[in-house]
Amino acid sequence: MNVALKRAKSFPNTPYFIVGDINVNPQTSHEIRQSVIAGTIHDIAAEWTPAGSAIQNTFSKTGIHIGMEGNGITRIDALLSNFTGAHIVYNFEYVWDDANGFDHLPFRITINHNAFTQKNYNFTQTH
């Protein structure tokens, strides 16, 4: 994970996503938490969770269902990105309908192509 986090940081102008079952809650991973605090990595699920709400768990050993909490239930699936990747995420959603019979809750993002191709201008003040 450390190598992936460093690699994401090394591409400041390219959207870089780390996606998958990482077998640890991103909020309890020291490496991920430090990268989020430093601003080099964004936890997309956390950022798209409404203020005051718990981040959705994505794994249940007894199957996926709304309101998953308790033993054997956690958030081990992650969507992490660098700043550029986070900037182009237009929508994030959990795909409950595709979770029947599985132990992981899928999620889906939509990216904004216009945000990716927009021109950035840097202005400097002259005296």
C-alpha positions as CSV (number, residue, x, y, z in Angstrom):
1,M,0.0,0.0,0.0
2,N,2.8,2.4,0.8
3,V,4.2,2.0,-2.7
4,A,0.8,2.7,-4.3
5,L,0.3,5.8,-2.1
6,K,3.7,7.1,-3.1
7,R,3.0,6.4,-6.7
8,A,-0.3,8.3,-6.6
9,K,1.5,11.3,-5.1
10,S,4.1,11.2,-7.9
11,F,1.4,11.9,-10.6
12,P,0.0,15.3,-9.6
13,N,-1.4,16.1,-13.0
14,T,-2.9,12.7,-13.7
15,P,-6.0,11.1,-12.0
16,Y,-4.7,8.2,-10.0
17,F,-7.1,5.8,-8.3
18,I,-6.4,2.9,-5.9
19,V,-9.4,0.7,-5.8
20,G,-10.2,-2.6,-4.3
21,D,-10.5,-4.9,-1.3
22,I,-7.5,-3.6,0.8
23,N,-8.3,-5.8,3.8
24,V,-8.2,-2.9,6.2
25,N,-10.5,0.0,7.0
26,P,-8.9,3.0,5.3
27,Q,-9.7,5.1,8.4
28,T,-7.7,2.7,10.6
29,S,-4.7,2.2,8.3
30,H,-1.9,4.4,9.5
31,E,-0.4,4.8,6.0
32,I,-3.7,5.8,4.4
33,R,-4.7,8.1,7.3
34,Q,-1.4,9.9,7.2
35,S,-1.7,10.4,3.4
36,V,-5.3,11.8,3.8
37,I,-4.1,14.1,6.6
38,A,-1.2,15.3,4.4
39,G,-3.7,15.9,1.5
40,T,-1.9,13.6,-0.9
41,I,-4.7,11.0,-0.9
42,H,-8.5,11.4,-0.9
43,D,-10.8,8.7,0.6
44,I,-13.6,9.1,-1.9
45,A,-16.2,7.2,0.1
46,A,-15.5,9.3,3.2
47,E,-15.7,12.5,1.2
48,W,-19.0,11.6,-0.4
49,T,-20.6,10.5,2.9
50,P,-23.0,13.2,4.3
51,A,-21.7,15.1,7.3
52,G,-22.7,13.4,10.5
53,S,-23.3,10.0,8.9
54,A,-21.2,6.9,9.3
55,I,-19.3,5.8,6.2
56,Q,-21.0,2.7,4.7
57,N,-19.5,-0.7,5.6
58,T,-18.7,-2.7,2.5
59,F,-18.1,-6.2,3.8
60,S,-20.3,-8.6,5.7
61,K,-19.4,-12.3,6.1
62,T,-23.1,-13.0,6.3
63,G,-24.1,-11.2,3.2
64,I,-24.8,-7.6,2.1
65,H,-27.8,-5.8,3.6
66,I,-28.8,-2.3,4.6
67,G,-27.8,-1.3,8.1
68,M,-24.8,-3.7,8.2
69,E,-23.1,-3.4,11.6
70,G,-21.5,-5.8,14.1
71,N,-19.0,-8.7,14.1
72,G,-17.7,-9.6,10.7
73,I,-18.9,-6.4,9.2
74,T,-16.4,-3.6,8.2
75,R,-15.3,-1.3,5.5
76,I,-12.4,-3.0,3.7
77,D,-13.1,-1.9,0.2
78,A,-11.7,1.4,-0.8
79,L,-11.6,4.0,-3.5
80,L,-8.6,6.3,-2.9
81,S,-7.3,8.9,-5.3
82,N,-4.8,11.7,-5.6
83,F,-6.1,15.3,-5.8
84,T,-6.6,15.2,-9.5
85,G,-8.6,12.0,-9.3
86,A,-10.8,13.4,-6.5
87,H,-11.4,16.6,-8.6
88,I,-13.0,14.7,-11.5
89,V,-15.3,12.4,-9.4
90,Y,-18.8,13.6,-10.3
91,N,-20.8,11.0,-8.4
92,F,-20.1,8.2,-6.0
93,E,-22.8,5.6,-5.1
94,Y,-23.2,2.1,-3.6
95,V,-24.7,-0.5,-5.9
96,W,-27.0,-2.4,-3.6
97,D,-28.9,-4.1,-6.5
98,D,-25.7,-5.8,-7.6
99,A,-24.8,-7.1,-4.1
100,N,-27.3,-10.0,-3.9
101,G,-25.4,-13.2,-2.9
102,F,-22.1,-11.5,-2.3
103,D,-20.1,-10.5,0.8
104,H,-18.8,-7.2,-0.6
105,L,-20.9,-4.1,-1.5
106,P,-19.9,-2.7,-4.9
107,F,-19.6,1.0,-5.5
108,R,-19.5,3.0,-8.7
109,I,-18.1,6.4,-9.6
110,T,-18.9,8.7,-12.5
111,I,-16.2,11.0,-13.6
112,N,-16.6,14.4,-15.2
113,H,-14.6,14.5,-18.4
114,N,-14.9,18.3,-18.7
115,A,-13.2,18.7,-15.2
116,F,-10.4,16.5,-16.4
117,T,-9.8,18.5,-19.6
118,Q,-10.3,22.0,-18.3
119,K,-7.4,24.4,-18.7
120,N,-5.8,25.7,-15.6
121,Y,-4.4,29.2,-15.5
122,N,-1.8,30.6,-13.1
123,F,-1.8,34.3,-12.6
124,T,1.0,36.2,-11.1
125,Q,0.8,39.7,-9.8
126,T,3.3,42.2,-11.2
127,H,4.2,45.4,-9.6
